[in-house]
Amino acid sequence: MVVIALAACSKSSKQESSSPAVTIDAAAVNALVPAELKAKLVFDQTDVVEERGKDKLTFTVAAPKGWKQDSKMFAELKGGNDVGFMTSMHLASDCDGTCEPKDWAKSANKVLFDQFKDAGVVKNEQTPTSRLLIATRDKTTFVEYAWWNNDERHYHFCSVTLEEPVAAAAPAFAKACQAVNVAGEH
């Protein structure tokens, strides 16, 4: 079960851009795709646009070619049935309540990471401004990455659910999630 968090912010607040742009390296992500999955998963630099009323955010990320966005209301991509029905990649900016600087590590733990306390941990890396978790539950693998600037009014995250047909590609999705550019108004 993945929690989808919605930002509760005023429409006039601007998405901060104080974080430097990161390099989207699809070749490095593709290098982490296991040989047996290379026919199913080829990553390319992709813009995923989320539109809510007049608000528009663009997430630029290495994402699998051919994955589709069902609704512009959410920055979520889904693969075909050959990768598993629940397999998806979701990108978001969140305030966890009011949009003001706060302890984003605490917010990210509450919104994203706490739901995996009972899951098998494959990888758990934390820095002062980010956290990466790869966890498994039953036959599903989850990649959760959150990043923030403590002075900003939002944090960002990339959530990936991988069913068994592509679960071995978790390291590739983790690399993709760790290089996302966010632009626009929120």
MDTraj code that builds the backbone (N, CA, C; nanometers):
import mdtraj as md
import numpy as np

residues = "MET VAL VAL ILE ALA LEU ALA ALA CYS SER LYS SER SER LYS GLN GLU SER SER SER PRO ALA VAL THR ILE ASP ALA ALA ALA VAL ASN ALA LEU VAL PRO ALA GLU LEU LYS ALA LYS LEU VAL PHE ASP GLN THR ASP VAL VAL GLU GLU ARG GLY LYS ASP LYS LEU THR PHE THR VAL ALA ALA PRO LYS GLY TRP LYS GLN ASP SER LYS MET PHE ALA GLU LEU LYS GLY GLY ASN ASP VAL GLY PHE MET THR SER MET HIS LEU ALA SER ASP CYS ASP GLY THR CYS GLU PRO LYS ASP TRP ALA LYS SER ALA ASN LYS VAL LEU PHE ASP GLN PHE LYS ASP ALA GLY VAL VAL LYS ASN GLU GLN THR PRO THR SER ARG LEU LEU ILE ALA THR ARG ASP LYS THR THR PHE VAL GLU TYR ALA TRP TRP ASN ASN ASP GLU ARG HIS TYR HIS PHE CYS SER VAL THR LEU GLU GLU PRO VAL ALA ALA ALA ALA PRO ALA PHE ALA LYS ALA CYS GLN ALA VAL ASN VAL ALA GLY GLU HIS".split()
xyz = np.array([
    [0.0846, -0.1164, 0.0000],
    [0.0000, 0.0000, 0.0000],
    [0.0896, 0.1233, 0.0000],
    [0.0709, 0.2105, -0.0960],
    [0.1498, 0.3328, -0.1051],
    [0.0591, 0.4500, -0.0746],
    [0.1057, 0.5366, 0.0112],
    [0.0296, 0.6547, 0.0480],
    [0.0518, 0.7614, -0.0565],
    [-0.0542, 0.8187, -0.1066],
    [-0.0432, 0.9309, -0.1985],
    [-0.0749, 1.0563, -0.1185],
    [0.0250, 1.1423, -0.1087],
    [0.0093, 1.2634, -0.0295],
    [-0.0230, 1.3807, -0.1201],
    [-0.1183, 1.4589, -0.0804],
    [-0.1552, 1.5773, -0.1549],
    [-0.1116, 1.7005, -0.0776],
    [-0.0587, 1.7958, -0.1488],
    [-0.0115, 1.9178, -0.0844],
    [-0.1292, 2.0097, -0.0555],
    [-0.1297, 2.0652, 0.0651],
    [-0.2343, 2.1591, 0.1048],
    [-0.1718, 2.2973, 0.1093],
    [-0.1579, 2.3580, -0.0072],
    [-0.0873, 2.4856, -0.0159],
    [-0.1753, 2.5885, -0.0839],
    [-0.1430, 2.7128, -0.0599],
    [-0.2161, 2.8189, -0.1272],
    [-0.1747, 2.8215, -0.2733],
    [-0.2667, 2.8595, -0.3592],
    [-0.2394, 2.8603, -0.5014],
    [-0.1343, 2.9630, -0.5393],
    [-0.1118, 3.0612, -0.4564],
    [-0.0160, 3.1640, -0.4920],
    [0.1270, 3.1282, -0.4548],
    [0.1469, 3.0180, -0.3842],
    [0.2838, 2.9841, -0.3457],
    [0.3595, 2.9287, -0.4650],
    [0.4829, 2.9723, -0.4817],
    [0.5667, 2.9285, -0.5920],
    [0.6497, 2.8086, -0.5483],
    [0.6727, 2.7173, -0.6410],
    [0.7634, 2.6062, -0.6152],
    [0.9045, 2.6630, -0.6076],
    [0.9748, 2.6326, -0.5013],
    [1.1085, 2.6850, -0.4842],
    [1.2034, 2.6220, -0.5845],
    [1.3041, 2.7001, -0.6260],
    [1.4011, 2.6475, -0.7204],
    [1.5422, 2.6708, -0.6697],
    [1.5606, 2.6771, -0.5372],
    [1.6922, 2.7010, -0.4825],
    [1.7819, 2.5792, -0.4929],
    [1.7249, 2.4620, -0.5131],
    [1.8058, 2.3423, -0.5304],
    [1.8617, 2.3425, -0.6722],
    [1.9909, 2.3133, -0.6861],
    [2.0483, 2.3115, -0.8209],
    [1.9914, 2.1966, -0.9027],
    [1.9849, 2.2178, -1.0333],
    [1.9363, 2.1120, -1.1216],
    [2.0329, 1.9943, -1.1162],
    [1.9771, 1.8753, -1.1248],
    [2.0591, 1.7546, -1.1262],
    [2.0647, 1.7008, -1.2689],
    [2.1662, 1.6238, -1.2968],
    [2.1816, 1.5629, -1.4283],
    [2.0997, 1.4344, -1.4333],
    [2.0158, 1.4243, -1.5351],
    [1.9375, 1.3034, -1.5573],
    [2.0234, 1.2135, -1.6464],
    [2.0688, 1.1009, -1.5933],
    [2.1601, 1.0126, -1.6650],
    [2.0914, 0.8789, -1.6936],
    [2.0138, 0.8767, -1.8018],
    [1.9391, 0.7553, -1.8367],
    [2.0333, 0.6381, -1.8649],
    [2.1500, 0.6638, -1.9211],
    [2.2447, 0.5553, -1.9505],
    [2.2899, 0.4865, -1.8215],
    [2.3159, 0.5650, -1.7165],
    [2.3568, 0.5067, -1.5880],
    [2.2435, 0.4258, -1.5268],
    [2.1202, 0.4717, -1.5430],
    [2.0046, 0.3968, -1.4931],
    [1.9891, 0.2676, -1.5721],
    [1.9984, 0.2756, -1.7056],
    [1.9863, 0.1567, -1.7903],
    [2.0936, 0.0538, -1.7592],
    [2.2111, 0.0989, -1.7182],
    [2.3200, 0.0069, -1.6846],
    [2.2858, -0.0795, -1.5631],
    [2.1918, -0.0350, -1.4795],
    [2.1522, -0.1093, -1.3602],
    [2.0347, -0.2044, -1.3842],
    [1.9768, -0.1997, -1.5035],
    [1.8663, -0.2905, -1.5358],
    [1.9247, -0.4292, -1.5591],
    [1.8748, -0.5319, -1.4877],
    [1.9250, -0.6675, -1.5085],
    [1.9075, -0.7121, -1.6538],
    [2.0002, -0.7927, -1.7016],
    [2.0011, -0.8374, -1.8411],
    [1.8661, -0.8968, -1.8837],
    [1.8051, -0.9752, -1.7952],
    [1.6788, -1.0408, -1.8312],
    [1.5613, -0.9433, -1.8431],
    [1.5794, -0.8186, -1.7983],
    [1.4717, -0.7190, -1.8054],
    [1.4985, -0.6088, -1.9074],
    [1.6118, -0.6130, -1.9742],
    [1.6479, -0.5048, -2.0673],
    [1.5483, -0.4885, -2.1819],
    [1.4791, -0.5934, -2.2211],
    [1.3782, -0.5829, -2.3270],
    [1.2507, -0.5139, -2.2771],
    [1.2229, -0.5246, -2.1465],
    [1.1020, -0.4656, -2.0878],
    [1.1230, -0.3241, -2.0369],
    [1.2455, -0.2925, -1.9921],
    [1.2720, -0.1640, -1.9263],
    [1.3889, -0.0925, -1.9906],
    [1.3569, 0.0137, -2.0638],
    [1.4581, 0.1031, -2.1187],
    [1.4220, 0.2428, -2.0704],
    [1.5109, 0.3031, -1.9926],
    [1.4851, 0.4343, -1.9352],
    [1.5303, 0.5447, -2.0299],
    [1.4542, 0.6540, -2.0292],
    [1.4862, 0.7716, -2.1088],
    [1.4458, 0.8949, -2.0278],
    [1.5100, 1.0077, -2.0535],
    [1.4714, 1.1304, -1.9837],
    [1.3283, 1.1653, -2.0223],
    [1.2445, 1.1872, -1.9212],
    [1.1011, 1.2067, -1.9410],
    [1.0520, 1.3211, -1.8549],
    [0.9633, 1.4035, -1.9104],
    [0.8935, 1.5054, -1.8319],
    [0.7565, 1.4495, -1.7935],
    [0.7281, 1.4501, -1.6645],
    [0.5984, 1.4059, -1.6146],
    [0.5323, 1.5294, -1.5549],
    [0.4203, 1.5708, -1.6118],
    [0.3555, 1.6965, -1.5736],
    [0.2332, 1.6673, -1.4879],
    [0.2235, 1.7383, -1.3767],
    [0.1083, 1.7305, -1.2876],
    [0.0363, 1.8640, -1.2958],
    [-0.0930, 1.8625, -1.3275],
    [-0.1720, 1.9853, -1.3381],
    [-0.2926, 1.9758, -1.2464],
    [-0.3032, 2.0757, -1.1592],
    [-0.4199, 2.0853, -1.0699],
    [-0.4680, 2.2286, -1.0754],
    [-0.5741, 2.2512, -1.1521],
    [-0.6227, 2.3874, -1.1712],
    [-0.5166, 2.4681, -1.2434],
    [-0.4787, 2.5816, -1.1848],
    [-0.3750, 2.6660, -1.2447],
    [-0.2350, 2.6220, -1.2040],
    [-0.2259, 2.5294, -1.1095],
    [-0.0955, 2.4797, -1.0636],
    [-0.0421, 2.3774, -1.1621],
    [0.0881, 2.3882, -1.1911],
    [0.1508, 2.2947, -1.2835],
    [0.2937, 2.2690, -1.2371],
    [0.3261, 2.1421, -1.2160],
    [0.4614, 2.1001, -1.1805],
    [0.5119, 2.0058, -1.2883],
    [0.6386, 2.0192, -1.3228],
    [0.7014, 1.9287, -1.4170],
    [0.8156, 1.8576, -1.3460],
    [0.8089, 1.7259, -1.3442],
    [0.9135, 1.6419, -1.2877],
    [0.9902, 1.5830, -1.4058],
    [1.1192, 1.6092, -1.4133],
    [1.2027, 1.5524, -1.5176],
    [1.2843, 1.4405, -1.4532],
    [1.2728, 1.3210, -1.5100],
    [1.3295, 1.2009, -1.4486],
    [1.3626, 1.0990, -1.5572],
    [1.4537, 1.0080, -1.5291],
    [1.4733, 0.8926, -1.6168],
    [1.3605, 0.7949, -1.5844],
    [1.2770, 0.7673, -1.6825],
    [1.1620, 0.6793, -1.6621],
    [1.1556, 0.5785, -1.7769],
    [1.0910, 0.4646, -1.7538],
    [1.0825, 0.3637, -1.8592],
    [1.0043, 0.4149, -1.9809],
    [1.0623, 0.3925, -2.0984],
    [0.9934, 0.4276, -2.2231],
    [0.8640, 0.3493, -2.2326],
    [0.7612, 0.4152, -2.2816],
    [0.6333, 0.3483, -2.3027],
    [0.5409, 0.3504, -2.1829],
    [0.5914, 0.3880, -2.0660],
    [0.5024, 0.3973, -1.9509],
    [0.4141, 0.5193, -1.9679],
    [0.2890, 0.5074, -1.9274],
    [0.1881, 0.6116, -1.9530],
    [0.1403, 0.6777, -1.8251],
    [0.1003, 0.8016, -1.8404],
    [0.0385, 0.8791, -1.7332],
    [-0.1120, 0.8789, -1.7587],
    [-0.1898, 0.8206, -1.6665],
    [-0.3344, 0.8099, -1.6843],
    [-0.4070, 0.9419, -1.6632],
    [-0.3572, 1.0241, -1.5711],
    [-0.4245, 1.1487, -1.5363],
    [-0.3210, 1.2564, -1.5100],
    [-0.3438, 1.3753, -1.5634],
    [-0.2530, 1.4880, -1.5396],
    [-0.2625, 1.5388, -1.3954],
    [-0.3625, 1.4914, -1.3197],
    [-0.3751, 1.5356, -1.1799],
    [-0.2650, 1.4764, -1.0921],
    [-0.2053, 1.3657, -1.1368],
    [-0.0992, 1.3005, -1.0602],
    [0.0186, 1.2728, -1.1521],
    [0.1381, 1.2943, -1.1013],
    [0.2596, 1.2650, -1.1769],
    [0.2938, 1.1183, -1.1537],
    [0.2158, 1.0321, -1.2151],
    [0.2324, 0.8879, -1.1976],
    [0.2376, 0.8203, -1.3336],
    [0.3367, 0.7320, -1.3494],
    [0.3517, 0.6548, -1.4723],
    [0.3261, 0.5079, -1.4424],
    [0.2586, 0.4414, -1.5373],
    [0.2317, 0.2984, -1.5222],
    [0.2804, 0.2267, -1.6467],
    [0.3330, 0.1050, -1.6227],
    [0.3762, 0.0209, -1.7332],
    [0.2625, -0.0663, -1.7815],
    [0.2887, -0.1461, -1.8808],
    [0.1885, -0.2385, -1.9331],
    [0.1718, -0.3590, -1.8417],
    [0.0803, -0.4469, -1.8769],
    [0.0519, -0.5649, -1.7953],
    [0.1724, -0.6576, -1.7805],
    [0.2691, -0.6495, -1.8717],
    [0.3861, -0.7376, -1.8650],
    [0.4802, -0.7028, -1.7497],
    [0.4605, -0.5869, -1.6852],
    [0.5441, -0.5489, -1.5705],
    [0.4693, -0.5610, -1.4382],
    [0.3437, -0.6016, -1.4428],
    [0.2626, -0.6165, -1.3227],
    [0.1597, -0.5049, -1.3113],
    [0.0401, -0.5414, -1.2755],
    [-0.0724, -0.4473, -1.2708],
    [-0.0475, -0.3293, -1.1771],
    [0.0152, -0.3516, -1.0628],
    [0.0360, -0.2450, -0.9640],
    [0.1692, -0.1719, -0.9828],
    [0.2516, -0.2138, -1.0766],
    [0.3806, -0.1503, -1.0987],
    [0.3597, -0.0071, -1.1465],
    [0.4237, 0.0877, -1.0751],
    [0.4072, 0.2291, -1.1093],
    [0.5210, 0.3116, -1.0517],
    [0.5324, 0.4345, -1.1025],
    [0.6300, 0.5328, -1.0554],
    [0.5539, 0.6617, -1.0302],
    [0.5601, 0.7118, -0.9065],
    [0.4846, 0.8298, -0.8662],
    [0.5807, 0.9367, -0.8155],
    [0.5645, 1.0596, -0.8649],
    [0.6470, 1.1728, -0.8240],
    [0.5560, 1.2787, -0.7635],
    [0.6035, 1.3471, -0.6593],
    [0.5183, 1.4478, -0.5956],
    [0.6005, 1.5462, -0.5144],
    [0.5397, 1.6616, -0.4919],
    [0.5863, 1.7597, -0.3940],
    [0.4797, 1.7638, -0.2866],
    [0.5216, 1.7743, -0.1618],
    [0.4253, 1.7681, -0.0530],
    [0.4631, 1.8675, 0.0559],
    [0.3631, 1.9177, 0.1255],
    [0.3827, 2.0090, 0.2384],
    [0.3617, 1.9403, 0.3725],
    [0.2951, 1.8267, 0.3732],
    [0.2556, 1.7608, 0.4973],
    [0.1842, 1.8601, 0.5886],
    [0.0787, 1.9148, 0.5371],
    [0.0018, 2.0149, 0.6128],
    [0.0243, 2.1531, 0.5557],
    [0.0631, 2.2451, 0.6402],
    [0.0871, 2.3822, 0.5937],
    [0.2196, 2.3896, 0.5185],
    [0.2239, 2.4739, 0.4174],
    [0.3439, 2.4879, 0.3345],
    [0.4363, 2.5912, 0.3957],
    [0.5223, 2.5436, 0.4830],
    [0.6196, 2.6289, 0.5503],
    [0.7392, 2.5412, 0.5857],
    [0.8580, 2.5995, 0.5982],
    [0.9739, 2.5183, 0.6355],
    [0.9468, 2.4421, 0.7658],
    [0.9865, 2.3145, 0.7663],
    [0.9690, 2.2305, 0.8854],
    [1.0683, 2.1163, 0.8798],
    [1.0593, 2.0253, 0.9694],
    [1.1477, 1.9087, 0.9727],
    [1.1008, 1.8100, 0.8663],
    [1.1594, 1.8219, 0.7463],
    [1.1128, 1.7408, 0.6338],
    [1.1460, 1.5939, 0.6517],
    [1.2535, 1.5629, 0.7214],
    [1.2842, 1.4215, 0.7477],
    [1.1705, 1.3580, 0.8275],
    [1.1218, 1.4290, 0.9268],
    [1.0109, 1.3792, 1.0088],
    [0.8838, 1.3648, 0.9243],
    [0.8559, 1.4648, 0.8404],
    [0.7380, 1.4578, 0.7538],
    [0.7475, 1.3407, 0.6570],
    [0.8633, 1.3239, 0.5937],
    [0.8804, 1.2144, 0.4983],
    [0.8667, 1.0792, 0.5673],
    [0.9200, 1.0683, 0.6882],
    [0.9045, 0.9428, 0.7618],
    [0.7577, 0.9126, 0.7849],
    [0.6825, 1.0125, 0.8303],
    [0.5404, 0.9935, 0.8603],
    [0.4603, 0.9588, 0.7347],
    [0.4836, 1.0327, 0.6253],
    [0.4028, 1.0177, 0.5048],
    [0.4456, 0.8964, 0.4219],
    [0.5764, 0.8737, 0.4092],
    [0.6254, 0.7693, 0.3188],
    [0.6807, 0.6451, 0.3868],
    [0.7754, 0.6648, 0.4769],
    [0.8584, 0.5536, 0.5214],
    [0.7986, 0.4702, 0.6343],
    [0.7193, 0.5289, 0.7210],
    [0.6645, 0.4539, 0.8345],
    [0.5778, 0.3356, 0.7910],
    [0.5183, 0.3421, 0.6738],
    [0.4331, 0.2323, 0.6272],
    [0.5127, 0.1052, 0.5962],
    [0.6464, 0.1154, 0.5964],
    [0.7308, 0.0005, 0.5661],
    [0.8030, -0.0546, 0.6890],
    [0.7562, -0.0190, 0.8088],
    [0.8197, -0.0678, 0.9323],
    [0.8176, -0.2201, 0.9416],
    [0.7143, -0.2830, 0.8834],
    [0.7030, -0.4290, 0.8905],
    [0.7534, -0.4983, 0.7631],
    [0.8149, -0.4229, 0.6717],
    [0.8625, -0.4793, 0.5459],
    [1.0081, -0.5238, 0.5588],
    [1.0511, -0.6050, 0.4667],
    [1.1911, -0.6449, 0.4616],
    [1.2735, -0.5324, 0.4007],
    [1.3740, -0.4856, 0.4719],
    [1.4554, -0.3743, 0.4239],
    [1.5719, -0.4280, 0.3421],
    [1.5804, -0.3815, 0.2177],
    [1.6906, -0.4165, 0.1286],
    [1.7992, -0.3101, 0.1382],
    [1.7574, -0.1841, 0.1430],
    [1.8504, -0.0717, 0.1524],
    [1.7810, 0.0420, 0.2256],
    [1.8544, 0.1102, 0.3131],
    [1.8016, 0.2250, 0.3865],
    [1.9165, 0.3227, 0.4053],
    [1.9190, 0.4266, 0.3239],
    [2.0258, 0.5267, 0.3286],
    [1.9662, 0.6626, 0.3601],
    [2.0262, 0.7306, 0.4570],
    [1.9781, 0.8624, 0.4964],
    [2.0925, 0.9630, 0.4946],
    [2.0601, 1.0845, 0.4503],
    [2.1517, 1.1976, 0.4600],
    [2.0741, 1.3080, 0.5312],
    [2.1361, 1.4206, 0.5616],
    [2.0602, 1.5296, 0.6238],
    [1.9475, 1.5853, 0.5350],
    [1.9538, 1.5609, 0.4023],
    [1.8519, 1.6169, 0.3128],
    [1.7859, 1.5128, 0.2220],
    [1.7961, 1.3840, 0.2563],
    [1.7298, 1.2834, 0.1733],
    [1.7229, 1.1494, 0.2467],
    [1.6385, 1.0620, 0.1930],
    [1.6326, 0.9248, 0.2413],
    [1.5902, 0.8343, 0.1270],
    [1.6595, 0.7211, 0.1145],
    [1.6272, 0.6189, 0.0162],
    [1.5964, 0.4900, 0.0908],
    [1.4840, 0.4285, 0.0580],
    [1.4466, 0.3002, 0.1151],
    [1.4048, 0.2076, 0.0018],
    [1.4627, 0.0878, 0.0012],
    [1.4148, -0.0195, -0.0856],
    [1.3682, -0.1289, 0.0090],
    [1.2420, -0.1670, -0.0041],
    [1.1823, -0.2640, 0.0874],
    [1.0979, -0.3636, 0.0089],
    [1.0752, -0.4795, 0.0705],
    [0.9915, -0.5810, 0.0075],
    [0.8814, -0.6233, 0.1036],
    [0.7690, -0.6550, 0.0448],
    [0.6563, -0.7097, 0.1197],
    [0.5870, -0.8076, 0.0263],
    [0.5764, -0.9308, 0.0703],
    [0.5235, -1.0387, -0.0138],
    [0.6079, -1.0468, -0.1408],
    [0.5471, -1.0346, -0.2564],
    [0.6222, -1.0435, -0.3826],
    [0.6396, -0.9059, -0.4482],
    [0.6233, -0.8005, -0.3706],
    [0.6327, -0.6646, -0.4241],
    [0.7527, -0.5942, -0.3636],
    [0.8222, -0.5172, -0.4472],
    [0.9359, -0.4373, -0.4020],
    [0.8976, -0.2901, -0.4141],
    [0.9371, -0.2129, -0.3147],
    [0.9064, -0.0698, -0.3102],
    [1.0363, 0.0094, -0.3069],
    [1.0409, 0.1164, -0.3845],
    [1.1524, 0.2111, -0.3818],
    [1.0923, 0.3442, -0.3403],
    [1.1408, 0.3972, -0.2295],
    [1.0925, 0.5265, -0.1797],
    [1.2131, 0.6186, -0.1655],
    [1.2061, 0.7343, -0.2277],
    [1.3136, 0.8323, -0.2150],
    [1.2487, 0.9677, -0.1897],
    [1.2932, 1.0350, -0.0835],
    [1.2456, 1.1700, -0.0528],
    [1.3671, 1.2600, -0.0408],
    [1.3520, 1.3841, -0.0871],
    [1.4607, 1.4810, -0.0763],
    [1.4026, 1.6189, -0.0477],
    [1.4860, 1.7054, 0.0150],
    [1.4373, 1.8347, 0.0599],
    [1.5518, 1.9307, 0.0829],
    [1.5132, 2.0563, 0.0919],
    [1.5991, 2.1645, 0.1384],
    [1.5271, 2.2171, 0.2620],
    [1.5914, 2.2161, 0.3752],
    [1.5242, 2.2502, 0.5010],
    [1.4613, 2.3888, 0.5032],
    [1.5054, 2.4799, 0.4165],
    [1.4511, 2.6158, 0.4138],
    [1.3305, 2.6300, 0.3214],
    [1.2968, 2.5254, 0.2481],
    [1.1871, 2.5350, 0.1529],
    [1.0539, 2.4944, 0.2153],
    [0.9465, 2.5228, 0.1430],
    [0.8116, 2.4997, 0.1934],
    [0.7514, 2.3682, 0.1456],
    [0.8303, 2.2843, 0.0804],
    [0.7865, 2.1530, 0.0326],
    [0.9038, 2.0563, 0.0430],
    [0.8725, 1.9296, 0.0443],
    [0.9728, 1.8282, 0.0152],
    [0.9215, 1.7520, -0.1063],
    [1.0041, 1.6704, -0.1668],
    [0.9674, 1.5989, -0.2879],
    [0.9892, 1.4496, -0.2656],
    [0.9175, 1.3701, -0.3421],
    [0.9426, 1.2267, -0.3324],
    [0.9150, 1.1548, -0.4632],
    [0.9762, 1.0382, -0.4730],
    [0.9594, 0.9467, -0.5842],
    [0.9277, 0.8114, -0.5215],
    [0.8113, 0.7562, -0.5528],
    [0.7650, 0.6283, -0.4986],
    [0.7457, 0.5309, -0.6134],
    [0.8071, 0.4153, -0.6018],
    [0.7950, 0.3145, -0.7073],
    [0.7453, 0.1846, -0.6448],
    [0.6456, 0.1251, -0.7075],
    [0.5952, -0.0066, -0.6698],
    [0.6303, -0.1015, -0.7835],
    [0.7021, -0.2086, -0.7507],
    [0.7460, -0.3038, -0.8525],
    [0.6938, -0.4436, -0.8193],
    [0.6092, -0.4943, -0.9061],
    [0.5633, -0.6314, -0.8885],
    [0.6715, -0.7272, -0.9380],
    [0.6534, -0.8538, -0.9089],
    [0.7542, -0.9563, -0.9335],
    [0.8178, -0.9544, -1.0739],
    [0.7425, -0.9317, -1.1816],
    [0.8086, -0.9379, -1.3128],
    [0.9266, -0.8406, -1.3292],
    [0.9278, -0.7294, -1.2554],
    [1.0350, -0.6297, -1.2706],
    [1.0992, -0.5901, -1.1371],
    [1.0719, -0.6646, -1.0326],
    [1.1236, -0.6296, -0.8998],
    [1.2762, -0.6240, -0.8956],
    [1.3422, -0.7036, -0.9758],
    [1.4891, -0.7048, -0.9766],
    [1.5480, -0.5742, -1.0282],
    [1.4662, -0.4886, -1.0875],
    [1.5128, -0.3593, -1.1392],
    [1.5098, -0.2502, -1.0330],
    [1.4857, -0.2845, -0.9083],
    [1.4782, -0.1832, -0.8019],
    [1.6019, -0.0922, -0.7982],
    [1.7246, -0.1424, -0.8119],
    [1.8396, -0.0508, -0.8111],
    [1.8355, 0.0529, -0.9242],
    [1.7844, 0.0148, -1.0407],
    [1.7718, 0.1106, -1.1514],
    [1.6700, 0.2196, -1.1171],
    [1.5564, 0.1794, -1.0610],
    [1.4558, 0.2781, -1.0223],
    [1.5074, 0.3678, -0.9093],
    [1.5851, 0.3121, -0.8171],
    [1.6427, 0.3931, -0.7099],
    [1.7343, 0.5000, -0.7689],
    [1.8174, 0.4620, -0.8653],
    [1.9068, 0.5591, -0.9304],
    [1.8245, 0.6659, -1.0012],
    [1.7177, 0.6263, -1.0698],
    [1.6318, 0.7229, -1.1394],
    [1.5673, 0.8189, -1.0401],
    [1.5180, 0.7668, -0.9288],
    [1.4508, 0.8505, -0.8295],
    [1.5469, 0.9508, -0.7641],
    [1.6733, 0.9182, -0.7597],
    [1.7703, 1.0058, -0.6936],
    [1.8162, 1.1207, -0.7837],
    [1.7633, 1.1311, -0.9033],
    [1.7960, 1.2418, -0.9939],
    [1.6683, 1.2907, -1.0614],
    [1.5962, 1.3770, -0.9933],
    [1.4714, 1.4328, -1.0441],
    [1.4796, 1.5841, -1.0343],
    [1.4428, 1.6520, -1.1428],
    [1.4321, 1.7976, -1.1386],
    [1.2851, 1.8341, -1.1298],
    [1.2537, 1.9337, -1.0479],
    [1.1164, 1.9783, -1.0276],
    [1.1083, 2.1251, -1.0665],
    [1.0116, 2.1581, -1.1529],
    [0.9941, 2.2968, -1.1968],
    [0.8463, 2.3294, -1.2057],
    [0.8120, 2.4557, -1.1834],
    [0.6747, 2.4996, -1.2004],
    [0.6192, 2.5665, -1.0773],
    [0.4876, 2.5900, -1.0809],
    [0.4178, 2.6540, -0.9695],
    [0.3345, 2.5519, -0.8955],
    [0.3234, 2.5757, -0.7640],
    [0.2503, 2.4814, -0.6801],
    [0.1833, 2.5573, -0.5693],
])
top = md.Topology()
chain = top.add_chain()
for i, resn in enumerate(residues, 1):
    res = top.add_residue(resn, chain, resSeq=i)
    for name in ("N", "CA", "C"):
        top.add_atom(name, md.element.get_by_symbol(name[0]), res)
traj = md.Trajectory(xyz[None], top)
